[in-house]
């Protein structure tokens, strides 16, 4: 289920956006909840929990609080929600970077253009929401992939290190490496799979994941540096 908020003061534009979004999600068999507002003030007073919204589609020029000001308030509450500006004001494009806007779409919105960017956005959200299910002595447990810092294996026992905890389970590191290909993980050693999002530094023979020093195999170092450089390039761009 995806929760989408449309904040647009022009009713015809709002209805068109809703119609397009419903069509896009119907085609790809994804469940959605769409909530509409005609002003930023209505949204803020509605009781909607901002951090639970997956995508905001915001007009910039609205009566009262602008869409850009609304986006700044959203960012104070939610770092994970995606913001797409839908507007005719080209001069505000640069301001979108300050609130980490996902896209900036210019009116009149075309269906194909909205579909392309919305599907990309959905794909990125799914990656962020990724769950990893393990089974240990306490039963089944769900772990957010993005919170895993690194995984190590000894014989057949996996130790999964996360931002807040450590978990133990049985399994194959080779299998997890395949499952995590779409995320920023790298097999730096036969015994370690690291999340490059948490790299603090790379040394001659090791890498620091937060404060932990982890060995890097000699023949895997070049690949690590290459993939890490590409990841940084994606973040910057």
C-alpha positions in Angstrom: 0.0 0.0 0.0 1.3 3.4 -1.0 0.0 6.6 0.6 0.0 9.6 -1.7 -0.9 13.2 -0.9 -1.9 15.7 -3.6 -1.8 19.4 -2.5 -3.1 21.6 -5.4 -5.4 24.6 -5.2 -6.7 24.2 -8.8 -9.5 21.7 -8.7 -9.1 20.7 -12.4 -5.4 20.0 -12.0 -6.0 18.1 -8.8 -8.6 15.9 -10.4 -6.4 15.2 -13.4 -3.5 14.3 -11.1 -5.7 11.9 -9.2 -7.1 10.3 -12.4 -3.6 9.8 -13.8 -2.2 8.4 -10.5 -5.1 5.9 -10.2 -4.6 4.7 -13.8 -0.9 4.3 -13.3 -1.3 2.2 -10.1 -4.1 0.2 -11.6 -2.0 -0.8 -14.5 0.8 -2.0 -12.2 -1.5 -3.6 -9.7 -0.3 -1.6 -6.7 -2.7 -0.6 -3.9 -2.8 3.1 -3.1 -4.5 5.6 -0.8 -4.8 9.1 -2.3 -5.6 12.1 0.0 -6.4 15.5 -1.6 -6.0 19.0 -0.2 -6.4 22.4 -1.8 -4.0 24.2 0.5 -1.0 23.6 2.7 -3.0 24.8 5.7 -5.7 22.1 5.1 -3.0 19.4 4.9 -1.2 20.5 8.1 -4.5 20.7 10.1 -5.9 17.4 8.8 -4.2 15.1 11.2 -2.3 13.3 8.4 1.0 11.9 9.9 3.5 13.4 7.4 6.2 10.7 8.0 3.6 8.0 7.0 3.1 9.5 3.5 5.1 7.9 0.7 4.8 10.6 -2.0 3.7 14.2 -1.8 2.7 15.9 -5.1 2.8 19.6 -4.3 1.9 22.7 -6.3 4.3 25.5 -5.4 2.2 28.6 -5.9 -0.9 28.3 -3.6 -2.9 30.8 -1.7 -1.4 31.1 1.8 1.5 28.9 2.6 3.5 27.9 -0.6 4.3 24.4 -1.6 8.0 25.1 -1.1 7.4 26.2 2.5 5.2 23.2 3.0 8.0 21.0 1.7 10.4 22.4 4.3 7.9 21.6 7.1 7.5 18.1 5.7 11.3 17.6 5.7 11.4 18.5 9.4 9.0 15.6 10.1 10.0 13.1 7.4 13.3 12.3 5.8 12.0 9.3 3.8 8.9 10.7 2.1 9.4 11.7 -1.6 8.4 15.1 -2.8 7.4 15.8 -6.4 6.7 19.4 -7.3 4.0 20.0 -9.9 4.0 23.6 -11.0 4.3 26.2 -13.8 7.0 28.2 -12.0 10.3 27.2 -13.6 12.3 29.7 -11.6 11.8 27.6 -8.4 13.7 24.6 -9.7 16.9 25.4 -7.8 14.9 25.8 -4.6 13.8 22.1 -4.9 17.3 20.9 -4.1 17.0 22.4 -0.6 14.2 20.1 0.3 15.6 17.1 -1.7 12.7 17.1 -4.1 12.5 13.8 -6.1 11.3 15.5 -9.3 10.1 18.9 -10.6 7.3 18.5 -13.2 6.1 21.4 -15.2 2.4 22.0 -16.0 0.5 21.1 -18.1 1.3 17.6 -16.8 1.4 14.8 -19.4 0.4 11.3 -18.5 3.5 9.7 -19.9 5.8 12.1 -18.2 4.1 11.6 -14.8 4.0 7.8 -15.3 7.7 7.6 -16.0 8.8 9.6 -12.9 6.2 8.1 -10.6 7.2 4.5 -11.5 10.9 5.4 -10.8 9.8 6.9 -7.5 7.9 3.8 -6.6 10.8 1.6 -7.4 13.1 3.7 -5.2 10.6 3.6 -2.3 10.4 -0.2 -2.5 14.1 -0.4 -2.2 14.1 1.8 0.9 11.3 -0.3 2.4 13.1 -3.6 1.8 12.7 -6.1 4.6 14.9 -9.1 5.4 13.3 -12.0 7.3 15.4 -14.2 9.5 14.6 -17.0 11.8 16.5 -17.5 15.1 15.9 -19.0 18.5 13.3 -16.3 19.2 11.3 -17.1 16.1 10.8 -15.1 12.9 12.1 -11.5 12.8 11.8 -8.7 10.2 14.9 -6.5 9.7 15.0 -3.4 7.5 17.7 -3.9 4.9 18.7 -0.2 5.1 19.6 -0.7 8.8 22.0 -3.6 8.2 25.6 -2.3 8.5 27.3 -5.6 7.6 26.9 -9.4 7.8 29.6 -11.9 8.7 29.6 -15.7 8.4 31.5 -18.3 10.4 30.8 -21.8 9.2 27.0 -21.7 8.6 26.2 -19.1 11.3 25.4 -15.6 10.1 25.9 -12.6 12.4 23.8 -9.7 11.2 24.9 -6.3 12.5 22.4 -3.5 12.3 22.4 0.1 13.5 21.0 -0.8 16.9 21.3 -4.6 17.3 23.0 -7.8 16.4 21.2 -10.9 15.3 22.2 -14.6 14.8 20.8 -17.0 12.3 21.7 -19.9 10.0 22.1 -19.4 6.3 24.2 -18.8 3.2 26.1 -15.5 2.7 26.2 -16.4 -1.0 22.4 -16.4 -1.1 22.1 -13.1 0.8 24.6 -11.5 -1.6 22.4 -12.4 -4.5 19.3 -11.1 -2.8 20.9 -7.8 -1.9 22.2 -7.1 -5.4 19.8 -4.2 -5.8 21.0 -2.5 -2.7 24.4 -0.9 -2.0 26.1 -4.0 -0.5 29.5 -5.4 -1.5 31.2 -8.8 -0.7 34.5 -7.4 0.4 35.7 -10.8 1.8 34.5 -14.4 1.7 33.3 -13.8 5.3 31.9 -10.3 5.0 29.1 -8.6 3.2 29.1 -4.8 3.9 26.5 -2.1 3.4 28.5 0.7 1.6 26.1 3.3 2.9 27.9 3.0 6.3 31.5 3.2 5.1 33.5 5.8 7.0 36.9 5.1 5.3 38.7 2.7 3.1 42.3 1.8 4.0 44.9 -0.3 2.3 43.7 -3.7 3.5 40.4 -2.9 5.3 37.3 -0.8 5.4 35.7 0.9 8.4 31.9 0.4 8.7 31.0 3.0 11.3 33.6 2.2 14.0 34.2 -1.4 13.0 37.3 -2.4 11.0 36.6 -5.1 8.5 39.2 -7.0 6.3 39.0 -6.6 2.6 40.5 -9.3 0.4 43.3 -8.1 -1.8 41.6 -9.0 -5.1 38.3 -7.4 -4.0 39.7 -4.0 -3.0 39.6 -2.6 -6.6 35.9 -3.6 -7.0 35.0 -2.1 -3.7 36.5 1.2 -4.6 34.9 1.2 -8.0 31.4 0.4 -6.7 31.8 2.8 -3.8 32.7 5.6 -6.2 29.7 4.9 -8.4 27.4 4.9 -5.3 28.8 8.3 -4.3 28.2 9.6 -7.8 24.6 8.5 -7.7 24.1 10.3 -4.4 25.6 13.5 -5.6 23.7 13.5 -8.9 
